[in-house]
Amino acid sequence: MLERGGIYLANLNPSKRDEPGKIRPVLVLQANALNQVEHPTVVVLPLTTMLVDESFPLRYRLAARDRLHQTSDILCDQVRAISLSRITSDQLTSLQLPELLEIERQVLAIIDIETT
C-alpha cells in the first residue's frame, strides 16, 4: 500500500512536451483513505535532480536521505494522477509532517486557493 507523504519510483513515460518523464521519484499526495482501498490512480508530484534555487512556490528542495540518494526538487506545479501500475518501487523515504504541510501550502498557492 502506498502512503501519503511517501516517495516512490514511478515510470512517467511517455511524457508530452514539458511534462516530466522517465523513471523518477514521485511524492504521494493522495489521502490514505484512497490509498488503503487501492484506488486505481494516485495523485503525485514528480521530483527532479535538476535543482533550481529560489523557485517558491514551484519547487520544494528535499535533501537526500534513506533510499533517495540525490538531493531533489519536488515539482509542486506538476500535480498529476497516475495509474498505480506506474509505481515501480517500495517507498524510498517519507516526508515529515512539516515538510508535507509546506508542500501543500505551495500547491495551494499555485492553484490560487487561500487557506486561513
PDB file as gemmi writes it, atoms N, CA and C in Angstrom:
CRYST1    1.000    1.000    1.000  90.00  90.00  90.00 P 1                      
ATOM      1  N   MET A   1       0.834  -1.182   0.000  1.00  0.00           N  
ATOM      2  CA  MET A   1       0.000   0.000   0.000  1.00  0.00           C  
ATOM      3  C   MET A   1       0.882   1.250   0.000  1.00  0.00           C  
ATOM      4  N   LEU A   2       0.502   2.219  -0.809  1.00  0.00           N  
ATOM      5  CA  LEU A   2       1.196   3.499  -0.829  1.00  0.00           C  
ATOM      6  C   LEU A   2       0.809   4.317   0.394  1.00  0.00           C  
ATOM      7  N   GLU A   3       1.701   5.228   0.768  1.00  0.00           N  
ATOM      8  CA  GLU A   3       1.467   6.061   1.945  1.00  0.00           C  
ATOM      9  C   GLU A   3       1.574   7.527   1.555  1.00  0.00           C  
ATOM     10  N   ARG A   4       0.594   8.323   1.984  1.00  0.00           N  
ATOM     11  CA  ARG A   4       0.639   9.771   1.759  1.00  0.00           C  
ATOM     12  C   ARG A   4       1.923  10.313   2.382  1.00  0.00           C  
ATOM     13  N   GLY A   5       2.653  11.136   1.632  1.00  0.00           N  
ATOM     14  CA  GLY A   5       3.927  11.656   2.102  1.00  0.00           C  
ATOM     15  C   GLY A   5       5.104  10.763   1.775  1.00  0.00           C  
ATOM     16  N   GLY A   6       4.835   9.597   1.199  1.00  0.00           N  
ATOM     17  CA  GLY A   6       5.902   8.686   0.804  1.00  0.00           C  
ATOM     18  C   GLY A   6       6.429   9.031  -0.576  1.00  0.00           C  
ATOM     19  N   ILE A   7       7.689   8.704  -0.795  1.00  0.00           N  
ATOM     20  CA  ILE A   7       8.305   8.901  -2.100  1.00  0.00           C  
ATOM     21  C   ILE A   7       8.650   7.535  -2.668  1.00  0.00           C  
ATOM     22  N   TYR A   8       8.232   7.313  -3.916  1.00  0.00           N  
ATOM     23  CA  TYR A   8       8.385   6.045  -4.620  1.00  0.00           C  
ATOM     24  C   TYR A   8       8.912   6.324  -6.020  1.00  0.00           C  
ATOM     25  N   LEU A   9       9.477   5.336  -6.667  1.00  0.00           N  
ATOM     26  CA  LEU A   9       9.821   5.471  -8.077  1.00  0.00           C  
ATOM     27  C   LEU A   9       8.583   5.196  -8.921  1.00  0.00           C  
ATOM     28  N   ALA A  10       8.441   5.976 -10.003  1.00  0.00           N  
ATOM     29  CA  ALA A  10       7.321   5.779 -10.931  1.00  0.00           C  
ATOM     30  C   ALA A  10       7.818   5.935 -12.356  1.00  0.00           C  
ATOM     31  N   ASN A  11       7.244   5.172 -13.252  1.00  0.00           N  
ATOM     32  CA  ASN A  11       7.555   5.277 -14.675  1.00  0.00           C  
ATOM     33  C   ASN A  11       6.579   6.276 -15.298  1.00  0.00           C  
ATOM     34  N   LEU A  12       7.062   7.478 -15.593  1.00  0.00           N  
ATOM     35  CA  LEU A  12       6.201   8.538 -16.127  1.00  0.00           C  
ATOM     36  C   LEU A  12       6.258   8.623 -17.652  1.00  0.00           C  
ATOM     37  N   ASN A  13       6.803   7.589 -18.296  1.00  0.00           N  
ATOM     38  CA  ASN A  13       6.812   7.547 -19.759  1.00  0.00           C  
ATOM     39  C   ASN A  13       5.507   6.990 -20.275  1.00  0.00           C  
ATOM     40  N   PRO A  14       5.017   7.436 -21.400  1.00  0.00           N  
ATOM     41  CA  PRO A  14       5.591   8.505 -22.206  1.00  0.00           C  
ATOM     42  C   PRO A  14       5.161   9.867 -21.663  1.00  0.00           C  
ATOM     43  N   SER A  15       6.001  10.850 -21.835  1.00  0.00           N  
ATOM     44  CA  SER A  15       5.644  12.208 -21.431  1.00  0.00           C  
ATOM     45  C   SER A  15       5.291  13.010 -22.681  1.00  0.00           C  
ATOM     46  N   LYS A  16       4.594  14.099 -22.468  1.00  0.00           N  
ATOM     47  CA  LYS A  16       4.233  15.005 -23.562  1.00  0.00           C  
ATOM     48  C   LYS A  16       4.853  16.365 -23.294  1.00  0.00           C  
ATOM     49  N   ARG A  17       5.544  16.893 -24.255  1.00  0.00           N  
ATOM     50  CA  ARG A  17       6.138  18.225 -24.237  1.00  0.00           C  
ATOM     51  C   ARG A  17       6.875  18.542 -22.944  1.00  0.00           C  
ATOM     52  N   ASP A  18       6.308  19.368 -22.076  1.00  0.00           N  
ATOM     53  CA  ASP A  18       7.011  19.842 -20.882  1.00  0.00           C  
ATOM     54  C   ASP A  18       6.733  19.014 -19.634  1.00  0.00           C  
ATOM     55  N   GLU A  19       6.035  17.892 -19.779  1.00  0.00           N  
ATOM     56  CA  GLU A  19       5.795  17.022 -18.629  1.00  0.00           C  
ATOM     57  C   GLU A  19       7.061  16.264 -18.263  1.00  0.00           C  
ATOM     58  N   PRO A  20       7.305  16.068 -16.967  1.00  0.00           N  
ATOM     59  CA  PRO A  20       8.428  15.210 -16.579  1.00  0.00           C  
ATOM     60  C   PRO A  20       8.154  13.770 -17.025  1.00  0.00           C  
ATOM     61  N   GLY A  21       9.164  13.138 -17.567  1.00  0.00           N  
ATOM     62  CA  GLY A  21       9.033  11.753 -17.997  1.00  0.00           C  
ATOM     63  C   GLY A  21      10.060  10.885 -17.297  1.00  0.00           C  
ATOM     64  N   LYS A  22      10.335   9.764 -17.862  1.00  0.00           N  
ATOM     65  CA  LYS A  22      11.271   8.726 -17.439  1.00  0.00           C  
ATOM     66  C   LYS A  22      10.905   8.156 -16.066  1.00  0.00           C  
ATOM     67  N   ILE A  23      11.715   7.253 -15.562  1.00  0.00           N  
ATOM     68  CA  ILE A  23      11.501   6.693 -14.232  1.00  0.00           C  
ATOM     69  C   ILE A  23      12.133   7.661 -13.242  1.00  0.00           C  
ATOM     70  N   ARG A  24      11.327   8.154 -12.324  1.00  0.00           N  
ATOM     71  CA  ARG A  24      11.792   9.145 -11.369  1.00  0.00           C  
ATOM     72  C   ARG A  24      11.000   9.021 -10.075  1.00  0.00           C  
ATOM     73  N   PRO A  25      11.535   9.569  -8.998  1.00  0.00           N  
ATOM     74  CA  PRO A  25      10.774   9.570  -7.743  1.00  0.00           C  
ATOM     75  C   PRO A  25       9.548  10.480  -7.843  1.00  0.00           C  
ATOM     76  N   VAL A  26       8.498  10.075  -7.154  1.00  0.00           N  
ATOM     77  CA  VAL A  26       7.285  10.887  -7.028  1.00  0.00           C  
ATOM     78  C   VAL A  26       6.853  10.899  -5.567  1.00  0.00           C  
ATOM     79  N   LEU A  27       6.258  12.013  -5.161  1.00  0.00           N  
ATOM     80  CA  LEU A  27       5.692  12.156  -3.830  1.00  0.00           C  
ATOM     81  C   LEU A  27       4.203  11.860  -3.899  1.00  0.00           C  
ATOM     82  N   VAL A  28       3.710  10.983  -3.049  1.00  0.00           N  
ATOM     83  CA  VAL A  28       2.280  10.676  -2.996  1.00  0.00           C  
ATOM     84  C   VAL A  28       1.576  11.754  -2.169  1.00  0.00           C  
ATOM     85  N   LEU A  29       0.633  12.469  -2.809  1.00  0.00           N  
ATOM     86  CA  LEU A  29      -0.174  13.494  -2.137  1.00  0.00           C  
ATOM     87  C   LEU A  29      -1.546  12.968  -1.738  1.00  0.00           C  
ATOM     88  N   GLN A  30      -1.989  11.939  -2.409  1.00  0.00           N  
ATOM     89  CA  GLN A  30      -3.342  11.416  -2.232  1.00  0.00           C  
ATOM     90  C   GLN A  30      -3.601  10.960  -0.799  1.00  0.00           C  
ATOM     91  N   ALA A  31      -4.822  11.151  -0.344  1.00  0.00           N  
ATOM     92  CA  ALA A  31      -5.235  10.771   1.004  1.00  0.00           C  
ATOM     93  C   ALA A  31      -5.082   9.271   1.230  1.00  0.00           C  
ATOM     94  N   ASN A  32      -4.679   8.908   2.434  1.00  0.00           N  
ATOM     95  CA  ASN A  32      -4.512   7.492   2.760  1.00  0.00           C  
ATOM     96  C   ASN A  32      -5.816   6.715   2.680  1.00  0.00           C  
ATOM     97  N   ALA A  33      -6.953   7.385   2.845  1.00  0.00           N  
ATOM     98  CA  ALA A  33      -8.241   6.687   2.711  1.00  0.00           C  
ATOM     99  C   ALA A  33      -8.368   6.066   1.317  1.00  0.00           C  
ATOM    100  N   LEU A  34      -7.917   6.773   0.295  1.00  0.00           N  
ATOM    101  CA  LEU A  34      -7.936   6.220  -1.064  1.00  0.00           C  
ATOM    102  C   LEU A  34      -6.804   5.223  -1.274  1.00  0.00           C  
ATOM    103  N   ASN A  35      -5.646   5.494  -0.685  1.00  0.00           N  
ATOM    104  CA  ASN A  35      -4.522   4.569  -0.825  1.00  0.00           C  
ATOM    105  C   ASN A  35      -4.847   3.212  -0.204  1.00  0.00           C  
ATOM    106  N   GLN A  36      -5.570   3.199   0.895  1.00  0.00           N  
ATOM    107  CA  GLN A  36      -5.882   1.952   1.604  1.00  0.00           C  
ATOM    108  C   GLN A  36      -6.836   1.067   0.830  1.00  0.00           C  
ATOM    109  N   VAL A  37      -7.699   1.658  -0.001  1.00  0.00           N  
ATOM    110  CA  VAL A  37      -8.629   0.842  -0.786  1.00  0.00           C  
ATOM    111  C   VAL A  37      -8.088   0.564  -2.184  1.00  0.00           C  
ATOM    112  N   GLU A  38      -6.795   0.889  -2.373  1.00  0.00           N  
ATOM    113  CA  GLU A  38      -6.133   0.669  -3.652  1.00  0.00           C  
ATOM    114  C   GLU A  38      -6.916   1.267  -4.816  1.00  0.00           C  
ATOM    115  N   HIS A  39      -7.275   2.550  -4.652  1.00  0.00           N  
ATOM    116  CA  HIS A  39      -7.874   3.323  -5.732  1.00  0.00           C  
ATOM    117  C   HIS A  39      -6.996   3.148  -6.974  1.00  0.00           C  
ATOM    118  N   PRO A  40      -7.568   3.032  -8.171  1.00  0.00           N  
ATOM    119  CA  PRO A  40      -6.758   2.682  -9.353  1.00  0.00           C  
ATOM    120  C   PRO A  40      -5.741   3.742  -9.784  1.00  0.00           C  
ATOM    121  N   THR A  41      -5.904   4.970  -9.309  1.00  0.00           N  
ATOM    122  CA  THR A  41      -4.923   6.010  -9.612  1.00  0.00           C  
ATOM    123  C   THR A  41      -4.450   6.625  -8.302  1.00  0.00           C  
ATOM    124  N   VAL A  42      -3.329   7.356  -8.405  1.00  0.00           N  
ATOM    125  CA  VAL A  42      -2.771   8.010  -7.229  1.00  0.00           C  
ATOM    126  C   VAL A  42      -2.295   9.403  -7.643  1.00  0.00           C  
ATOM    127  N   VAL A  43      -2.556  10.396  -6.802  1.00  0.00           N  
ATOM    128  CA  VAL A  43      -2.148  11.772  -7.073  1.00  0.00           C  
ATOM    129  C   VAL A  43      -0.733  11.969  -6.545  1.00  0.00           C  
ATOM    130  N   VAL A  44       0.166  12.437  -7.433  1.00  0.00           N  
ATOM    131  CA  VAL A  44       1.582  12.542  -7.101  1.00  0.00           C  
ATOM    132  C   VAL A  44       2.166  13.872  -7.574  1.00  0.00           C  
ATOM    133  N   LEU A  45       3.351  14.176  -7.041  1.00  0.00           N  
ATOM    134  CA  LEU A  45       4.207  15.247  -7.536  1.00  0.00           C  
ATOM    135  C   LEU A  45       5.544  14.620  -7.916  1.00  0.00           C  
ATOM    136  N   PRO A  46       6.043  14.846  -9.128  1.00  0.00           N  
ATOM    137  CA  PRO A  46       7.341  14.300  -9.516  1.00  0.00           C  
ATOM    138  C   PRO A  46       8.493  15.066  -8.867  1.00  0.00           C  
ATOM    139  N   LEU A  47       9.634  14.404  -8.768  1.00  0.00           N  
ATOM    140  CA  LEU A  47      10.865  15.014  -8.278  1.00  0.00           C  
ATOM    141  C   LEU A  47      11.862  15.103  -9.414  1.00  0.00           C  
ATOM    142  N   THR A  48      12.796  16.050  -9.289  1.00  0.00           N  
ATOM    143  CA  THR A  48      13.869  16.199 -10.258  1.00  0.00           C  
ATOM    144  C   THR A  48      15.177  16.482  -9.531  1.00  0.00           C  
ATOM    145  N   THR A  49      16.282  16.047 -10.129  1.00  0.00           N  
ATOM    146  CA  THR A  49      17.598  16.378  -9.584  1.00  0.00           C  
ATOM    147  C   THR A  49      18.176  17.610 -10.271  1.00  0.00           C  
ATOM    148  N   MET A  50      17.448  18.186 -11.203  1.00  0.00           N  
ATOM    149  CA  MET A  50      17.860  19.447 -11.828  1.00  0.00           C  
ATOM    150  C   MET A  50      17.386  20.579 -10.922  1.00  0.00           C  
ATOM    151  N   LEU A  51      18.232  20.971  -9.993  1.00  0.00           N  
ATOM    152  CA  LEU A  51      17.858  21.893  -8.930  1.00  0.00           C  
ATOM    153  C   LEU A  51      17.814  23.342  -9.420  1.00  0.00           C  
ATOM    154  N   VAL A  52      16.801  24.065  -8.945  1.00  0.00           N  
ATOM    155  CA  VAL A  52      16.651  25.487  -9.251  1.00  0.00           C  
ATOM    156  C   VAL A  52      16.467  26.210  -7.925  1.00  0.00           C  
ATOM    157  N   ASP A  53      17.373  27.126  -7.616  1.00  0.00           N  
ATOM    158  CA  ASP A  53      17.287  27.871  -6.365  1.00  0.00           C  
ATOM    159  C   ASP A  53      16.201  28.940  -6.440  1.00  0.00           C  
ATOM    160  N   GLU A  54      15.682  29.309  -5.274  1.00  0.00           N  
ATOM    161  CA  GLU A  54      14.714  30.392  -5.127  1.00  0.00           C  
ATOM    162  C   GLU A  54      13.556  30.266  -6.109  1.00  0.00           C  
ATOM    163  N   SER A  55      12.866  29.154  -6.051  1.00  0.00           N  
ATOM    164  CA  SER A  55      11.788  28.889  -7.005  1.00  0.00           C  
ATOM    165  C   SER A  55      10.431  28.704  -6.325  1.00  0.00           C  
ATOM    166  N   PHE A  56      10.250  29.273  -5.136  1.00  0.00           N  
ATOM    167  CA  PHE A  56       8.968  29.222  -4.442  1.00  0.00           C  
ATOM    168  C   PHE A  56       7.912  29.883  -5.307  1.00  0.00           C  
ATOM    169  N   PRO A  57       6.721  29.349  -5.443  1.00  0.00           N  
ATOM    170  CA  PRO A  57       6.190  28.117  -4.867  1.00  0.00           C  
ATOM    171  C   PRO A  57       6.292  26.915  -5.802  1.00  0.00           C  
ATOM    172  N   LEU A  58       7.068  27.047  -6.867  1.00  0.00           N  
ATOM    173  CA  LEU A  58       7.097  25.988  -7.873  1.00  0.00           C  
ATOM    174  C   LEU A  58       7.831  24.730  -7.434  1.00  0.00           C  
ATOM    175  N   ARG A  59       8.811  24.884  -6.542  1.00  0.00           N  
ATOM    176  CA  ARG A  59       9.638  23.744  -6.141  1.00  0.00           C  
ATOM    177  C   ARG A  59       9.880  23.749  -4.643  1.00  0.00           C  
ATOM    178  N   TYR A  60      10.101  22.553  -4.121  1.00  0.00           N  
ATOM    179  CA  TYR A  60      10.460  22.373  -2.712  1.00  0.00           C  
ATOM    180  C   TYR A  60      11.702  21.495  -2.677  1.00  0.00           C  
ATOM    181  N   ARG A  61      12.774  21.971  -2.067  1.00  0.00           N  
ATOM    182  CA  ARG A  61      14.041  21.250  -2.015  1.00  0.00           C  
ATOM    183  C   ARG A  61      14.003  20.180  -0.931  1.00  0.00           C  
ATOM    184  N   LEU A  62      14.405  18.983  -1.293  1.00  0.00           N  
ATOM    185  CA  LEU A  62      14.448  17.856  -0.375  1.00  0.00           C  
ATOM    186  C   LEU A  62      15.842  17.241  -0.411  1.00  0.00           C  
ATOM    187  N   ALA A  63      16.525  17.261   0.720  1.00  0.00           N  
ATOM    188  CA  ALA A  63      17.871  16.694   0.804  1.00  0.00           C  
ATOM    189  C   ALA A  63      17.817  15.174   0.679  1.00  0.00           C  
ATOM    190  N   ALA A  64      18.872  14.599   0.126  1.00  0.00           N  
ATOM    191  CA  ALA A  64      18.987  13.147   0.005  1.00  0.00           C  
ATOM    192  C   ALA A  64      18.890  12.515   1.393  1.00  0.00           C  
ATOM    193  N   ARG A  65      18.196  11.386   1.472  1.00  0.00           N  
ATOM    194  CA  ARG A  65      18.083  10.641   2.725  1.00  0.00           C  
ATOM    195  C   ARG A  65      17.484   9.271   2.435  1.00  0.00           C  
ATOM    196  N   ASP A  66      17.732   8.359   3.347  1.00  0.00           N  
ATOM    197  CA  ASP A  66      17.237   6.985   3.215  1.00  0.00           C  
ATOM    198  C   ASP A  66      17.610   6.445   1.833  1.00  0.00           C  
ATOM    199  N   ARG A  67      16.635   6.017   1.059  1.00  0.00           N  
ATOM    200  CA  ARG A  67      16.909   5.462  -0.273  1.00  0.00           C  
ATOM    201  C   ARG A  67      16.727   6.492  -1.392  1.00  0.00           C  
ATOM    202  N   LEU A  68      16.494   7.756  -1.038  1.00  0.00           N  
ATOM    203  CA  LEU A  68      16.519   8.852  -2.007  1.00  0.00           C  
ATOM    204  C   LEU A  68      17.958   9.355  -2.015  1.00  0.00           C  
ATOM    205  N   HIS A  69      18.724   8.944  -3.000  1.00  0.00           N  
ATOM    206  CA  HIS A  69      20.171   9.112  -2.977  1.00  0.00           C  
ATOM    207  C   HIS A  69      20.670  10.484  -3.423  1.00  0.00           C  
ATOM    208  N   GLN A  70      19.808  11.285  -4.049  1.00  0.00           N  
ATOM    209  CA  GLN A  70      20.243  12.605  -4.514  1.00  0.00           C  
ATOM    210  C   GLN A  70      19.294  13.680  -4.005  1.00  0.00           C  
ATOM    211  N   THR A  71      19.867  14.830  -3.644  1.00  0.00           N  
ATOM    212  CA  THR A  71      19.037  15.981  -3.309  1.00  0.00           C  
ATOM    213  C   THR A  71      18.183  16.301  -4.524  1.00  0.00           C  
ATOM    214  N   SER A  72      16.910  16.586  -4.277  1.00  0.00           N  
ATOM    215  CA  SER A  72      15.953  16.757  -5.372  1.00  0.00           C  
ATOM    216  C   SER A  72      15.022  17.918  -5.093  1.00  0.00           C  
ATOM    217  N   ASP A  73      14.437  18.446  -6.152  1.00  0.00           N  
ATOM    218  CA  ASP A  73      13.350  19.414  -6.034  1.00  0.00           C  
ATOM    219  C   ASP A  73      12.044  18.679  -6.305  1.00  0.00           C  
ATOM    220  N   ILE A  74      11.069  18.905  -5.439  1.00  0.00           N  
ATOM    221  CA  ILE A  74       9.710  18.409  -5.681  1.00  0.00           C  
ATOM    222  C   ILE A  74       9.009  19.453  -6.542  1.00  0.00           C  
ATOM    223  N   LEU A  75       8.451  19.018  -7.659  1.00  0.00           N  
ATOM    224  CA  LEU A  75       7.826  19.923  -8.625  1.00  0.00           C  
ATOM    225  C   LEU A  75       6.376  20.180  -8.232  1.00  0.00           C  
ATOM    226  N   CYS A  76       6.161  21.204  -7.431  1.00  0.00           N  
ATOM    227  CA  CYS A  76       4.834  21.491  -6.875  1.00  0.00           C  
ATOM    228  C   CYS A  76       3.831  21.941  -7.923  1.00  0.00           C  
ATOM    229  N   ASP A  77       4.304  22.344  -9.091  1.00  0.00           N  
ATOM    230  CA  ASP A  77       3.403  22.777 -10.164  1.00  0.00           C  
ATOM    231  C   ASP A  77       3.080  21.647 -11.140  1.00  0.00           C  
ATOM    232  N   GLN A  78       3.443  20.419 -10.810  1.00  0.00           N  
ATOM    233  CA  GLN A  78       3.239  19.288 -11.717  1.00  0.00           C  
ATOM    234  C   GLN A  78       2.341  18.213 -11.102  1.00  0.00           C  
ATOM    235  N   VAL A  79       1.280  18.620 -10.417  1.00  0.00           N  
ATOM    236  CA  VAL A  79       0.345  17.672  -9.803  1.00  0.00           C  
ATOM    237  C   VAL A  79      -0.275  16.817 -10.897  1.00  0.00           C  
ATOM    238  N   ARG A  80      -0.257  15.503 -10.684  1.00  0.00           N  
ATOM    239  CA  ARG A  80      -0.898  14.627 -11.662  1.00  0.00           C  
ATOM    240  C   ARG A  80      -1.372  13.337 -11.011  1.00  0.00           C  
ATOM    241  N   ALA A  81      -2.378  12.742 -11.625  1.00  0.00           N  
ATOM    242  CA  ALA A  81      -2.856  11.428 -11.207  1.00  0.00           C  
ATOM    243  C   ALA A  81      -2.263  10.410 -12.174  1.00  0.00           C  
ATOM    244  N   ILE A  82      -1.698   9.351 -11.607  1.00  0.00           N  
ATOM    245  CA  ILE A  82      -1.117   8.289 -12.431  1.00  0.00           C  
ATOM    246  C   ILE A  82      -1.722   6.952 -12.010  1.00  0.00           C  
ATOM    247  N   SER A  83      -1.651   5.996 -12.899  1.00  0.00           N  
ATOM    248  CA  SER A  83      -2.097   4.642 -12.590  1.00  0.00           C  
ATOM    249  C   SER A  83      -1.184   4.029 -11.531  1.00  0.00           C  
ATOM    250  N   LEU A  84      -1.756   3.229 -10.653  1.00  0.00           N  
ATOM    251  CA  LEU A  84      -0.940   2.506  -9.671  1.00  0.00           C  
ATOM    252  C   LEU A  84       0.115   1.639 -10.359  1.00  0.00           C  
ATOM    253  N   SER A  85      -0.174   1.193 -11.561  1.00  0.00           N  
ATOM    254  CA  SER A  85       0.772   0.332 -12.272  1.00  0.00           C  
ATOM    255  C   SER A  85       2.055   1.076 -12.652  1.00  0.00           C  
ATOM    256  N   ARG A  86       2.055   2.396 -12.592  1.00  0.00           N  
ATOM    257  CA  ARG A  86       3.265   3.174 -12.889  1.00  0.00           C  
ATOM    258  C   ARG A  86       4.255   3.189 -11.720  1.00  0.00           C  
ATOM    259  N   ILE A  87       3.804   2.852 -10.508  1.00  0.00           N  
ATOM    260  CA  ILE A  87       4.693   2.811  -9.347  1.00  0.00           C  
ATOM    261  C   ILE A  87       5.567   1.573  -9.469  1.00  0.00           C  
ATOM    262  N   THR A  88       6.900   1.770  -9.383  1.00  0.00           N  
ATOM    263  CA  THR A  88       7.825   0.672  -9.674  1.00  0.00           C  
ATOM    264  C   THR A  88       8.731   0.298  -8.505  1.00  0.00           C  
ATOM    265  N   SER A  89       8.475   0.848  -7.316  1.00  0.00           N  
ATOM    266  CA  SER A  89       9.365   0.534  -6.185  1.00  0.00           C  
ATOM    267  C   SER A  89       8.607   0.569  -4.881  1.00  0.00           C  
ATOM    268  N   ASP A  90       9.274   0.059  -3.857  1.00  0.00           N  
ATOM    269  CA  ASP A  90       8.815   0.277  -2.494  1.00  0.00           C  
ATOM    270  C   ASP A  90       9.180   1.716  -2.120  1.00  0.00           C  
ATOM    271  N   GLN A  91       8.738   2.134  -0.957  1.00  0.00           N  
ATOM    272  CA  GLN A  91       8.988   3.500  -0.505  1.00  0.00           C  
ATOM    273  C   GLN A  91      10.491   3.777  -0.375  1.00  0.00           C  
ATOM    274  N   LEU A  92      10.925   4.896  -0.956  1.00  0.00           N  
ATOM    275  CA  LEU A  92      12.318   5.321  -0.859  1.00  0.00           C  
ATOM    276  C   LEU A  92      12.574   6.090   0.429  1.00  0.00           C  
ATOM    277  N   THR A  93      11.641   6.940   0.790  1.00  0.00           N  
ATOM    278  CA  THR A  93      11.693   7.729   2.022  1.00  0.00           C  
ATOM    279  C   THR A  93      10.309   8.302   2.250  1.00  0.00           C  
ATOM    280  N   SER A  94      10.131   8.997   3.350  1.00  0.00           N  
ATOM    281  CA  SER A  94       8.861   9.670   3.598  1.00  0.00           C  
ATOM    282  C   SER A  94       9.142  11.044   4.185  1.00  0.00           C  
ATOM    283  N   LEU A  95       8.192  11.932   3.985  1.00  0.00           N  
ATOM    284  CA  LEU A  95       8.330  13.295   4.479  1.00  0.00           C  
ATOM    285  C   LEU A  95       7.833  13.403   5.910  1.00  0.00           C  
ATOM    286  N   GLN A  96       8.422  14.317   6.630  1.00  0.00           N  
ATOM    287  CA  GLN A  96       7.927  14.670   7.955  1.00  0.00           C  
ATOM    288  C   GLN A  96       6.710  15.579   7.756  1.00  0.00           C  
ATOM    289  N   LEU A  97       5.823  15.645   8.745  1.00  0.00           N  
ATOM    290  CA  LEU A  97       4.604  16.438   8.622  1.00  0.00           C  
ATOM    291  C   LEU A  97       4.883  17.900   8.265  1.00  0.00           C  
ATOM    292  N   PRO A  98       5.845  18.586   8.886  1.00  0.00           N  
ATOM    293  CA  PRO A  98       6.084  19.985   8.489  1.00  0.00           C  
ATOM    294  C   PRO A  98       6.491  20.136   7.017  1.00  0.00           C  
ATOM    295  N   GLU A  99       7.237  19.179   6.482  1.00  0.00           N  
ATOM    296  CA  GLU A  99       7.611  19.218   5.068  1.00  0.00           C  
ATOM    297  C   GLU A  99       6.379  19.067   4.186  1.00  0.00           C  
ATOM    298  N   LEU A 100       5.531  18.104   4.523  1.00  0.00           N  
ATOM    299  CA  LEU A 100       4.325  17.859   3.742  1.00  0.00           C  
ATOM    300  C   LEU A 100       3.386  19.062   3.792  1.00  0.00           C  
ATOM    301  N   LEU A 101       3.259  19.676   4.947  1.00  0.00           N  
ATOM    302  CA  LEU A 101       2.403  20.858   5.074  1.00  0.00           C  
ATOM    303  C   LEU A 101       2.921  22.013   4.230  1.00  0.00           C  
ATOM    304  N   GLU A 102       4.228  22.196   4.169  1.00  0.00           N  
ATOM    305  CA  GLU A 102       4.801  23.258   3.340  1.00  0.00           C  
ATOM    306  C   GLU A 102       4.553  22.989   1.858  1.00  0.00           C  
ATOM    307  N   ILE A 103       4.684  21.751   1.439  1.00  0.00           N  
ATOM    308  CA  ILE A 103       4.416  21.408   0.037  1.00  0.00           C  
ATOM    309  C   ILE A 103       2.947  21.647  -0.288  1.00  0.00           C  
ATOM    310  N   GLU A 104       2.055  21.265   0.611  1.00  0.00           N  
ATOM    311  CA  GLU A 104       0.625  21.532   0.407  1.00  0.00           C  
ATOM    312  C   GLU A 104       0.377  23.029   0.256  1.00  0.00           C  
ATOM    313  N   ARG A 105       1.031  23.834   1.076  1.00  0.00           N  
ATOM    314  CA  ARG A 105       0.881  25.290   1.014  1.00  0.00           C  
ATOM    315  C   ARG A 105       1.328  25.815  -0.351  1.00  0.00           C  
ATOM    316  N   GLN A 106       2.419  25.274  -0.863  1.00  0.00           N  
ATOM    317  CA  GLN A 106       2.912  25.705  -2.165  1.00  0.00           C  
ATOM    318  C   GLN A 106       1.969  25.284  -3.287  1.00  0.00           C  
ATOM    319  N   VAL A 107       1.439  24.067  -3.226  1.00  0.00           N  
ATOM    320  CA  VAL A 107       0.485  23.612  -4.244  1.00  0.00           C  
ATOM    321  C   VAL A 107      -0.763  24.492  -4.216  1.00  0.00           C  
ATOM    322  N   LEU A 108      -1.257  24.796  -3.035  1.00  0.00           N  
ATOM    323  CA  LEU A 108      -2.440  25.656  -2.926  1.00  0.00           C  
ATOM    324  C   LEU A 108      -2.168  27.048  -3.481  1.00  0.00           C  
ATOM    325  N   ALA A 109      -0.974  27.578  -3.279  1.00  0.00           N  
ATOM    326  CA  ALA A 109      -0.626  28.887  -3.839  1.00  0.00           C  
ATOM    327  C   ALA A 109      -0.634  28.831  -5.371  1.00  0.00           C  
ATOM    328  N   ILE A 110      -0.150  27.732  -5.925  1.00  0.00           N  
ATOM    329  CA  ILE A 110      -0.099  27.595  -7.381  1.00  0.00           C  
ATOM    330  C   ILE A 110      -1.502  27.544  -7.990  1.00  0.00           C  
ATOM    331  N   ILE A 111      -2.409  26.861  -7.313  1.00  0.00           N  
ATOM    332  CA  ILE A 111      -3.777  26.760  -7.867  1.00  0.00           C  
ATOM    333  C   ILE A 111      -4.697  27.844  -7.305  1.00  0.00           C  
ATOM    334  N   ASP A 112      -4.105  28.810  -6.591  1.00  0.00           N  
ATOM    335  CA  ASP A 112      -4.792  30.008  -6.124  1.00  0.00           C  
ATOM    336  C   ASP A 112      -5.939  29.692  -5.156  1.00  0.00           C  
ATOM    337  N   ILE A 113      -5.658  28.807  -4.221  1.00  0.00           N  
ATOM    338  CA  ILE A 113      -6.619  28.535  -3.154  1.00  0.00           C  
ATOM    339  C   ILE A 113      -6.023  29.070  -1.856  1.00  0.00           C  
ATOM    340  N   GLU A 114      -6.740  29.986  -1.229  1.00  0.00           N  
ATOM    341  CA  GLU A 114      -6.278  30.573   0.014  1.00  0.00           C  
ATOM    342  C   GLU A 114      -6.803  29.758   1.190  1.00  0.00           C  
ATOM    343  N   THR A 115      -5.946  29.571   2.183  1.00  0.00           N  
ATOM    344  CA  THR A 115      -6.376  28.926   3.423  1.00  0.00           C  
ATOM    345  C   THR A 115      -6.203  29.909   4.557  1.00  0.00           C  
ATOM    346  N   THR A 116      -6.940  29.680   5.621  1.00  0.00           N  
ATOM    347  CA  THR A 116      -6.849  30.593   6.755  1.00  0.00           C  
ATOM    348  C   THR A 116      -6.071  29.962   7.877  1.00  0.00           C  
TER     349      THR A 116                                                      
END                                                                             
